[in-house]
C-alpha cells in the first residue's frame, strides 16, 4: 500500500516544477534574477578580489624590503659588537701585563723579622760614635776659624745694610708741587707794567719756577698782570710769595691768588 501511495503522490517527483513556478512568480514580482545586476555583482566581486590580491602583493614586497634593511642593520650591529669585544680583550691583556707581580705568600713574613735586626745594628755602634764626638770636642782644632768666619759674615752683613740704608735715603721721594695763578694789580694806568713784571720775575727761591704771563684789562685803562708759577709745597708758601711781591711798593698795589691747583 505504501508503494501505491507513492505512485499516486506527485509532489516530490515533480519538485522542479514547483521551483520553476516559484522562480517565475518572483520574477514577475521583482524582475528577472539573472539580469545585469548579477553580472555587475560578479564584476565587482572579481575586481575586489583582484584589488585585494594587488594589495597583498604590495605588502609582501614592502615586508621583503624591510626584512632586508633589518638584516643589514643587524649585521652592522654584530660587526660593531665584535670590534668592541676585540678592543676590550686587548685592554684587558694590556692591563694585566702592566700590573705588578703579586708577592708570594712566603715573603710576607720576612718584613716582621727584618726591623729587629736593623734596630740592633745602630745600638751597637752608638757608644763608639759618642766616644768619637767627645774626643772631637776635646781637640777642637777648627773652633777659632769658625768664630772668625762668623765675625766676618756679621761685618759683611752690617756693611750691606748700611749701604742699603744710605741708598734708600738718597733716593728722591715724591715731591708735592702746586700751580698758582697770581693777579698782580698796579696803582693806576700810568704804572710801568713791563717794569712791574720784571720786578716780580726777579724773585728767586728754591722750588719756585715762573711761567707765562699776560696783561688783563680791569677798567678805565688799567691793566693787571696775570702771571703763573709752579712751587714746591715744602719750599715755597703762598704767604711768603705774596710778601715778596708786595715789597715792590712803587709798582704793586695788591696780589691775589686767581687759581691754585695741586700737581
C-alpha positions in Angstrom: 0.0 0.0 0.0 2.9 2.3 0.6 4.1 1.8 -2.9 0.7 2.6 -4.2 0.6 5.8 -2.1 3.9 7.0 -3.6 2.8 6.2 -7.1 -0.3 8.5 -6.8 1.7 11.2 -4.9 3.5 13.5 -7.4 4.9 16.2 -5.0 8.5 15.1 -4.6 8.9 13.7 -8.1 7.8 16.9 -9.7 9.6 19.4 -7.3 11.4 21.1 -10.2 8.0 22.2 -11.5 7.3 23.9 -8.2 10.7 25.5 -8.2 10.2 26.9 -11.7 6.8 28.1 -10.8 8.2 29.9 -7.7 11.0 31.4 -9.7 8.6 32.7 -12.3 6.4 34.2 -9.6 9.3 36.1 -8.0 10.5 37.3 -11.5 7.1 38.7 -12.1 7.1 40.4 -8.8 10.8 41.7 -8.7 12.1 41.3 -12.3 14.4 38.7 -13.7 17.0 37.4 -11.3 19.7 36.5 -13.9 19.9 40.0 -15.4 22.6 42.7 -15.4 22.6 43.0 -11.6 24.0 39.6 -11.4 26.7 40.4 -13.9 27.5 43.7 -12.1 27.9 41.9 -8.8 30.1 39.3 -10.4 32.3 42.1 -11.9 32.5 43.9 -8.6 33.4 40.7 -6.8 36.1 39.9 -9.4 37.5 43.5 -9.3 37.5 43.4 -5.4 39.4 40.1 -5.5 41.9 41.5 -7.9 42.4 44.6 -5.7 42.9 42.5 -2.6 45.5 40.4 -4.5 47.4 43.5 -5.6 47.4 45.0 -2.1 48.6 41.7 -0.7 51.5 41.6 -3.2 52.5 45.2 -2.4 52.5 44.4 1.3 54.6 41.3 0.7 57.2 43.3 -1.3 57.3 46.1 1.4 57.9 43.4 4.1 60.7 41.9 2.0 62.4 45.4 1.7 62.0 46.0 5.5 63.4 42.5 6.1 66.5 43.3 4.0 67.0 46.6 5.8 66.7 44.9 9.2 69.2 42.2 8.2 71.7 44.9 7.2 71.3 46.7 10.5 71.7 43.5 12.4 74.9 42.7 10.5 76.3 46.2 11.3 75.4 45.8 15.0 77.1 42.4 15.1 80.2 43.8 13.5 80.3 46.7 16.0 79.9 44.3 18.9 82.7 42.2 17.6 85.0 45.2 17.4 84.1 46.2 20.9 84.8 42.8 22.2 88.2 42.7 20.5 89.1 46.1 22.0 88.0 45.0 25.5 90.1 41.9 25.2 93.1 43.9 24.1 92.7 46.4 27.0 92.3 43.5 29.5 95.5 42.0 28.2 97.4 45.3 28.4 96.2 45.9 32.0 97.2 42.5 33.1 100.6 42.9 31.6 101.2 46.3 33.4 100.1 45.1 36.8 103.0 44.3 39.2 103.5 40.7 40.0 102.0 39.6 43.2 104.3 38.9 46.1 104.4 35.2 47.1 102.8 34.5 50.5 106.0 33.1 51.9 107.7 36.6 51.5 105.1 38.4 53.6 106.6 37.0 56.9 110.1 38.5 56.2 109.4 42.2 57.0 108.4 41.4 60.5 111.8 39.8 61.3 113.9 42.5 59.5 113.2 45.6 61.7 114.5 43.9 64.8 117.9 43.3 63.1 118.1 46.8 61.7 117.4 48.3 65.2 120.1 46.3 66.8 122.9 47.5 64.5 122.8 51.2 65.4 122.6 50.3 69.0 125.9 48.5 68.8 127.6 51.5 67.2 126.1 54.2 69.4 128.7 54.0 72.0 131.8 54.3 69.7 130.1 57.3 68.0 129.5 59.0 71.3 133.2 58.4 72.2 134.4 59.9 68.9 132.3 63.0 69.5 133.8 63.5 73.0 137.3 63.2 71.5 136.4 65.8 68.8 135.1 68.2 71.4 138.3 67.9 73.4 140.6 68.6 70.4 138.5 71.4 68.7 141.2 72.3 66.2 139.0 74.4 63.9 137.0 76.4 66.5 138.8 79.6 66.0 138.3 79.6 62.3 134.6 79.2 62.7 134.4 82.2 65.0 136.5 84.3 62.6 134.2 83.4 59.8 131.1 84.3 61.8 132.6 87.7 62.7 133.5 88.4 59.0 130.0 87.4 57.9 128.4 89.7 60.5 130.6 92.6 59.3 129.7 92.0 55.7 126.0 91.9 56.6 126.2 95.1 58.6 128.1 96.8 55.7 125.4 95.8 53.2 122.7 97.0 55.5 124.4 100.4 55.9 124.8 100.8 52.1 121.2 99.9 51.6 120.1 102.5 54.1 122.2 105.2 52.5 121.0 104.3 49.1 117.4 104.5 50.3 118.0 107.8 52.0 119.5 109.3 48.8 116.6 108.1 46.7 114.3 111.1 45.9 110.8 110.8 47.2 107.6 112.2 45.7 107.7 116.0 45.8 104.4 117.8 46.2 104.0 120.7 43.8 101.3 123.3 43.1 100.4 125.5 40.2 99.5 129.1 41.2 98.0 131.8 39.0 98.6 135.3 40.6 96.8 138.6 39.8 99.3 141.5 40.4 97.4 144.8 40.4 99.1 148.2 39.8 98.3 151.6 41.3 97.0 153.3 38.2 97.1 153.3 34.5 100.4 155.2 34.5 102.3 152.3 36.2 105.0 150.7 34.0 103.7 147.1 33.6 106.9 145.8 32.0 108.9 147.1 34.9 106.5 145.6 37.4 106.7 142.1 35.6 110.5 142.4 35.7 110.4 143.0 39.4 108.1 140.1 40.0 110.3 137.7 38.0 113.4 138.9 39.9 112.2 136.9 42.9 114.2 133.7 43.2 113.5 130.9 45.7 114.3 127.2 46.0 111.3 125.4 44.5 109.9 128.4 42.6 109.6 128.5 38.8 107.9 131.3 36.9 105.7 130.6 33.9 103.7 132.5 31.3 102.2 135.9 31.9 99.8 138.3 30.3 98.1 141.7 30.8 94.4 141.6 31.5 92.3 144.8 31.3 90.5 145.8 34.5 88.8 149.1 33.6 89.4 152.8 33.0 92.5 151.9 31.1 94.1 150.0 34.0 95.5 146.5 33.4 96.6 143.8 35.8 99.5 141.4 35.5 98.4 137.8 35.5 101.4 135.5 35.9 101.6 131.8 36.6 104.2 129.9 38.7 104.9 126.4 40.0 106.1 126.0 43.6 107.2 123.1 45.8 104.8 122.9 48.7 107.6 122.2 51.2 109.9 125.1 50.0 107.6 127.9 49.0 104.3 129.1 50.6 101.7 131.5 49.2 102.1 133.9 52.1 105.9 134.2 51.5 105.3 134.7 47.8 102.8 137.5 48.4 105.1 139.3 50.8 108.0 139.2 48.4 105.8 140.6 45.6 104.3 143.4 47.7 107.7 144.6 48.6 107.8 146.4 45.3 105.5 149.2 46.6 106.2 151.5 43.7 104.5 149.3 41.2 102.4 146.8 43.1 99.2 147.7 44.9 98.0 144.2 45.8 98.4 140.5 45.0 95.5 138.0 44.7 95.5 134.3 44.0 93.3 133.6 41.0 93.8 129.8 40.8 95.6 127.2 42.9 95.9 123.6 41.7 97.9 120.6 43.0 100.2 118.9 40.6 
